[in-house]
């Protein structure tokens, strides 16, 4: 394997590891642990999980984080924001401030 290919491959792995650590793993930004269980789901389940609710969803509800795109199970500690009458839930504490800073950016993306 050429050095260039090796570097590209390892760079991608590093980005994936950092992404997991930033939200879904135990090493979360600001030393906070995730407030929801990241689900191991099929692609169909991930595509069908809602990002917005009419009110705060009950613990155990499957949801999709608008920021990270992760499908997770809502818990008592799940962070949420209400915007234009809809409730949005987040897979970890680090996602809420990003959404709150520019909700339209993430709603359009989602």
Secondary structure, DSSP 8 states (H G I E B T S, - for coil): --HHHHHHHHHHHHHHHHHIIIIISSS-GGG---SSEE----HHHHHHS-SEESS---TT-EEE-TTT--EEE--TT-EEEEETTEEEEESSHHHHHHHHH-HHHHHHH-
